[in-house]
């Protein structure tokens, strides 16, 4: 889907939603508003989590472990997991 078409579809959906919202009684409008805030909160949490994961994966804090020699090998095992 092209950027223009996606934008038009989004604009149409937004306008349709606004039209529907204007027809709702106040209590139902409040419910929709609360739900929209809930969805935005979940999205913000997801973006924050993804950002932290990216920072942690790009961090060089534990890079020294990559250069460290292995302390143990399979020969040190008393029993192998099957």
C-alpha positions in Angstrom: 0.0 0.0 0.0 1.5 3.4 -1.0 2.1 6.1 1.5 -0.6 8.3 0.0 -3.2 5.6 0.0 -2.3 4.6 3.6 -2.6 8.3 4.6 -6.0 8.6 2.9 -7.3 5.4 4.6 -6.0 6.7 7.9 -7.7 10.1 7.4 -10.9 8.4 6.3 -10.9 6.2 9.4 -10.2 9.1 11.7 -13.0 11.1 10.2 -15.4 8.2 10.4 -14.5 7.7 14.1 -15.0 11.4 14.8 -18.4 11.3 13.1 -19.4 8.3 15.2 -18.0 9.9 18.4 -20.2 13.0 17.9 -23.3 10.8 17.9 -22.5 9.0 21.2 -24.0 10.1 24.6 -21.5 11.6 27.1 -21.0 8.4 29.1 -20.2 6.3 26.1 -17.9 9.1 24.8 -16.0 9.0 28.1 -15.6 5.2 27.8 -14.2 5.6 24.3 -11.8 8.3 25.6 -10.7 6.0 28.5 -10.1 3.1 26.1 -8.1 5.3 23.7 -5.9 6.4 26.6 -5.5 2.8 27.7 -4.3 1.8 24.1 -1.9 4.7 24.0 -0.5 3.7 27.4 0.1 0.2 26.2 1.8 1.5 23.0 4.0 3.8 25.1 4.9 0.9 27.4 5.8 -1.3 24.4 7.9 1.4 22.8 9.7 2.0 26.1 10.4 -1.8 26.5 11.7 -2.1 22.9 13.9 1.0 23.5 15.4 -0.5 26.7 16.0 -3.9 24.9 17.8 -2.1 22.1 19.9 -0.1 24.5 20.8 -3.2 26.4 21.6 -5.2 23.3 23.8 -2.4 22.0 25.5 -1.9 25.3 29.2 -2.7 25.7 28.9 -3.2 29.4 29.4 -7.0 29.1 31.6 -7.0 26.1 34.5 -8.1 28.3 32.8 -11.5 28.6 33.2 -12.2 24.9 37.0 -12.1 25.3 37.1 -14.2 28.5 38.3 -17.8 28.3 35.7 -20.5 29.0 36.3 -21.8 32.5 34.5 -25.1 32.0 34.1 -27.5 29.2 32.0 -30.6 28.6 34.8 -32.7 30.2 34.0 -31.0 33.5 30.5 -32.3 33.5 29.6 -35.2 35.8 26.4 -35.9 33.9 25.0 -34.7 30.6 21.4 -33.6 30.2 19.5 -35.9 27.8 
